[in-house]
């Protein structure tokens, strides 16, 4: 296990059970959103002066761990690990199957 993860806390009785920086009321997802939005680590530290660079690195490490066993749908492609496959489109509606009561 990455030792940085010791800086992250997940407690169902605190902060809605969301992963947060230990001892802080700052969600890991908030830090990751700021970084994904283009903020640098020094800029994040200016916004949250009570955390350290190591806390930001811990948030990144937590995100990396979470992504190992999960997949995220991106556009029309479902990416999971090294495999990619196209998502199936929803079934096409059959002609005449729409609800005629809704039309008028």
Secondary structure, 3 states (H helix, E strand, C coil): CCHHHHHEECCCCCHHHCCEECCCCCEHHHHHHHHHCCCCHHHHHHHCCCCCHHHHHHHHHHHHHHHHCCCEEECCEEEECCEEEECCCCCCCCCCCCCCCCCC
